[in-house]
Amino acid sequence: MSQNRHPDDRIKKLAEKKAQIDAQIAALDARRRLSQKKDEDRIKWLLGTLVFDRLSAEPALQSIVRRDLPDRLTQRDRDRGLWQILFPDAQEDRS
């Protein structure tokens, strides 16, 4: 009978070990995804800052922003007057 218990105990320990390893893998994956998200957010912020800083000096960039930004503005953005901050002398090109 002790022979039957021994394999069962071993299987149980292996299953617990596997569960621990699976949890560690999941935690590492979550950390990696968070790190990727932070990197992507930083890149977006840097690009946004670059575009904002160069907007008045680059007509081609202004054209892209005027064309594509209105579709991305929320009602809250419109209420806050973000379009008017970027282009004080113009109306929003699309509503």
Protein Blocks (a to p, Z undefined) as FASTA:
>chain_A
ZZmmmmmmmmmmmmmmmmmmmmmmmmmmmmmmmmmmmmmmmmmmmmmmmmmmmmmmmmkl
mmmmmmmmmmmpcfklmmnommmmmmmmbccfbZZ
